[in-house]
Amino acid sequence: MDELCFMCKGQLEDGFTTFMTDLGTCIVIIKNVPAKICSQCGEVSYSDEVAKKIQKIINGLRDSITEVAITDYKTAA
């Protein structure tokens, strides 16, 4: 069964993206995150497993003394 984008109903395709979040004291950038990406509008969604790993990575970097933390998903997960 084809997966459809919840925003525009376009086709979702497997791919990789960069996830960014601002924690207030630090900006976290995670490269090469597996995702479903809409071929029509570009909306990105993550599986529950990937979302949990992203949260674990963020929690590990939350107390970092740096202002910007950049990591690769494959090595950090």
NORCORLIN-V665075 format. One record per residue. N is the residue number from 0. RES is the residue in one letter. PHI is phi in degrees with one decimal (* if undefined). BURIAL is + if it has 24 or more other C-alpha atoms within 12 Angstrom, else -. Layout:
[[N & RES & PHI & BURIAL] [N & RES & PHI & BURIAL]]
This chain:
[[0 & M & * & -] [1 & D & -73.6 & -] [2 & E & -91.5 & -] [3 & L & -114.4 & -] [4 & C & -64.2 & -] [5 & F & -75.0 & -] [6 & M & -86.0 & -] [7 & C & -124.1 & -] [8 & K & 70.5 & -] [9 & G & -74.4 & -] [10 & Q & -74.2 & -] [11 & L & -92.8 & +] [12 & E & -124.2 & +] [13 & D & -67.4 & -] [14 & G & -168.2 & -] [15 & F & -131.5 & -] [16 & T & -141.3 & +] [17 & T & -109.3 & -] [18 & F & -99.2 & +] [19 & M & -130.2 & +] [20 & T & -148.2 & +] [21 & D & -105.9 & -] [22 & L & -89.4 & -] [23 & G & 94.6 & -] [24 & T & -101.1 & -] [25 & C & -155.2 & -] [26 & I & -101.0 & -] [27 & V & -107.3 & +] [28 & I & -122.3 & +] [29 & I & -116.1 & +] [30 & K & -92.2 & +] [31 & N & 61.1 & -] [32 & V & -84.5 & +] [33 & P & -64.1 & +] [34 & A & -153.0 & +] [35 & K & -101.9 & +] [36 & I & -122.7 & +] [37 & C & -71.6 & +] [38 & S & -73.0 & -] [39 & Q & -95.7 & -] [40 & C & -111.5 & -] [41 & G & 84.4 & +] [42 & E & -57.6 & -] [43 & V & -112.0 & +] [44 & S & -136.0 & +] [45 & Y & -120.2 & +] [46 & S & -68.4 & -] [47 & D & -58.8 & -] [48 & E & -63.0 & -] [49 & V & -65.4 & +] [50 & A & -60.4 & -] [51 & K & -64.9 & -] [52 & K & -67.6 & +] [53 & I & -59.5 & +] [54 & Q & -62.6 & +] [55 & K & -64.5 & -] [56 & I & -62.1 & +] [57 & I & -60.8 & +] [58 & N & -60.9 & -] [59 & G & -70.2 & -] [60 & L & -97.2 & +] [61 & R & -54.4 & -] [62 & D & -94.2 & -] [63 & S & -64.0 & -] [64 & I & -86.5 & -] [65 & T & -88.7 & -] [66 & E & -84.9 & -] [67 & V & -131.8 & -] [68 & A & -118.2 & +] [69 & I & -119.5 & +] [70 & T & -142.3 & +] [71 & D & -100.5 & +] [72 & Y & -54.8 & +] [73 & K & -62.6 & -] [74 & T & -84.4 & -] [75 & A & -87.7 & -] [76 & A & -80.8 & -]]
